[in-house]
Amino acid sequence: MKGLFVTFEGPEGVGKSTQAERLAQRLEEQGREVVRTREPGGTATGELIREVLQHNRTGEAIFPATEALLFAASRAQLVRAVIAPALARGACVVCDRFADSTTVYQGYGRGFDVERMIGINAFAIGDTIPDVTFLLDMDVAVGFDRLHRRNRERAASRDRFEREDMAFHERVRAGYLDLARRWPDRFVVIDASADEDAVAAGIWDVVRQRAPDGGAA
């Protein structure tokens, strides 16, 4: 049985992790093996890279090219160690962020050449391309209101990307929408400002159509 590779993308505070987990649980209820993962991270090597990228306790500035390559390195490890083997045995892989995040954050956001970034991502992932990418879209200011509430509830500090100014995050959102127009067969844009249950229902409807067996065991 062919596996299914689903990725979740979007700006800060749109609920990617929540919806990824809800989808994974629903697929498991249908009897499917589900592998949950995230970017950057998902492997021991990737988690070390994630710590550098999100918090960078060295105090040394990370250049855009360095940042892009670190993301690609984490992704190359994740694809080969986790994602590709899972898909080969017929599992569903649900990934919280993937290559599109780097294209958008480092390309559109940081100003790194977008086409070059797409090429670096292609080298990192090979032919392991998502079957469907859910882009959870929302007004940037609303997303940050959600993010700030979540951080207060969890007593969490902001990471390097959350500390960027609003202009950066507006570029990120515009970049995502640009990629959705570029690859309409893969991207599904979801209004993340809707009720959480309604968002989950819309995601499930798409997955049922795209899964080889309709999402059932």
C-alpha positions in Angstrom: 0.0 0.0 0.0 1.3 3.4 -0.9 1.9 5.8 2.0 0.5 9.3 2.3 2.7 12.3 3.0 0.9 15.3 4.5 2.6 18.5 5.6 1.3 21.5 7.5 2.6 25.0 6.7 1.7 28.6 7.6 2.8 31.7 9.5 3.1 31.9 13.3 0.1 31.2 15.5 -2.2 29.6 12.9 -2.5 26.2 14.6 -0.3 24.0 12.5 0.7 21.7 15.4 -2.8 21.4 16.7 -4.2 20.4 13.3 -1.4 18.1 12.5 -2.0 16.2 15.7 -5.8 16.1 15.1 -5.2 14.6 11.6 -2.7 12.0 12.9 -5.2 10.9 15.6 -8.0 10.6 13.1 -5.9 8.5 10.7 -4.9 6.2 13.6 -8.6 5.8 14.4 -9.1 4.5 10.9 -6.4 1.9 11.5 -3.6 3.5 9.7 0.0 3.6 10.9 0.9 7.2 11.4 4.4 8.7 11.8 4.3 12.2 13.3 7.3 14.4 12.8 8.3 18.1 12.6 10.8 20.4 11.0 13.4 21.2 11.9 14.0 18.1 14.0 12.5 14.7 13.9 15.8 12.9 14.4 18.6 13.2 17.0 20.7 15.2 14.6 17.8 17.3 13.5 16.8 18.2 17.1 20.3 19.5 17.7 20.1 21.7 14.6 16.6 22.9 15.7 18.1 24.1 19.0 20.7 26.2 17.1 18.2 27.6 14.7 15.6 28.5 17.2 17.6 29.8 20.1 21.3 30.1 19.0 22.9 30.5 22.4 26.3 31.1 20.9 25.6 34.8 20.5 27.1 34.7 17.0 25.0 36.0 14.1 23.7 33.3 11.8 23.9 34.4 8.2 21.0 33.6 5.9 23.0 31.1 3.8 24.1 29.3 7.0 20.5 29.2 8.2 19.2 27.8 4.9 21.8 25.1 4.8 21.2 24.1 8.4 17.5 23.6 7.7 18.4 21.6 4.6 20.8 19.4 6.5 18.1 18.6 9.2 15.6 17.9 6.4 18.0 15.6 4.5 18.5 13.5 7.6 14.8 13.4 8.4 13.8 12.3 4.9 16.3 9.5 4.8 16.0 8.3 8.3 12.3 8.6 8.9 10.0 9.9 6.1 11.1 7.8 3.1 11.2 4.5 5.1 7.7 5.1 6.6 6.2 5.9 3.2 7.8 2.8 1.7 6.0 0.6 4.2 2.7 2.3 3.6 2.5 4.5 6.6 1.0 8.0 6.7 3.5 10.7 7.5 2.2 13.9 9.1 4.9 16.6 9.3 4.6 20.0 11.1 6.5 22.2 8.5 8.7 20.9 5.7 10.7 22.4 2.8 8.2 25.1 2.0 8.9 26.7 5.4 12.6 27.2 4.5 11.7 28.6 1.0 9.4 31.1 2.6 11.2 32.1 5.8 14.7 32.2 4.4 13.7 33.1 0.8 10.8 35.6 1.0 11.4 36.5 4.6 15.2 36.9 4.7 15.8 37.7 1.1 17.8 34.6 0.2 17.3 33.9 -3.5 14.0 31.9 -3.7 14.9 29.8 -6.8 18.2 28.9 -5.2 16.4 27.9 -2.0 14.0 25.7 -4.0 17.0 24.1 -5.6 18.7 23.4 -2.2 15.4 21.9 -0.9 15.2 19.7 -4.0 18.7 18.4 -3.3 17.8 17.7 0.4 14.5 15.9 -0.2 15.1 14.1 -3.5 11.8 12.7 -4.7 10.1 12.7 -1.3 7.5 15.4 -2.1 4.3 15.8 0.0 1.1 14.4 -1.4 -0.7 17.4 0.1 0.4 20.5 1.9 -2.2 22.3 4.0 -1.4 26.0 4.2 -3.2 27.4 7.2 -3.6 31.1 6.4 -4.5 33.9 8.7 -4.0 37.7 9.2 -0.5 38.1 10.7 -1.6 40.3 13.5 -4.4 37.8 14.5 -1.8 35.0 14.4 0.5 36.8 16.7 -2.3 37.5 19.2 -2.9 33.8 19.4 0.9 33.1 19.7 1.3 35.6 22.5 -1.7 34.0 24.4 -0.2 30.5 23.9 3.3 31.6 25.2 1.7 33.2 28.3 -0.2 30.0 29.0 2.9 27.9 28.7 5.3 30.5 30.2 7.3 30.1 27.0 9.8 32.6 25.5 9.7 33.7 21.9 12.2 32.0 19.5 14.4 33.8 17.0 11.7 33.8 14.3 8.9 35.0 16.6 11.0 38.0 17.5 11.2 39.2 13.9 9.3 42.3 13.0 5.8 42.3 11.5 7.1 43.2 8.0 9.1 40.0 8.0 6.1 38.0 8.9 3.9 39.7 6.3 6.6 38.7 3.7 6.3 35.1 5.0 2.6 35.1 4.6 2.8 36.5 1.1 5.5 34.0 0.2 3.3 31.1 1.3 0.4 32.3 -0.8 2.8 32.7 -3.7 3.9 29.1 -3.4 0.3 28.0 -3.2 -0.4 29.6 -6.5 2.8 28.1 -8.0 1.8 24.5 -7.0 -2.0 24.4 -6.8 -2.1 20.6 -7.1 -0.2 20.1 -3.9 -1.3 23.1 -1.8 -4.7 23.4 -0.1 -5.2 26.8 1.5 -7.3 26.7 4.7 -8.8 29.7 6.5 -7.2 29.2 9.9 -9.3 31.9 11.5 -12.3 29.6 11.4 -13.4 27.4 14.3 -10.8 24.7 15.1 -13.3 21.9 14.5 -14.3 23.4 11.2 -10.7 23.6 10.1 -10.1 20.0 11.1 -13.2 18.9 9.2 -12.1 20.6 6.1 -8.6 19.0 6.3 -10.2 15.6 6.8 -12.4 16.0 3.7 -9.3 16.6 1.6 -7.3 13.7 3.1 -10.2 11.3 2.5 -10.1 12.2 -1.2 -6.3 12.0 -1.5 -5.5 8.9 0.6 -5.1 5.7 -1.6 -7.8 4.0 0.4 -9.9 7.0 1.4 -8.2 7.2 4.8 -9.5 3.8 6.0 -7.6 0.7 6.9 
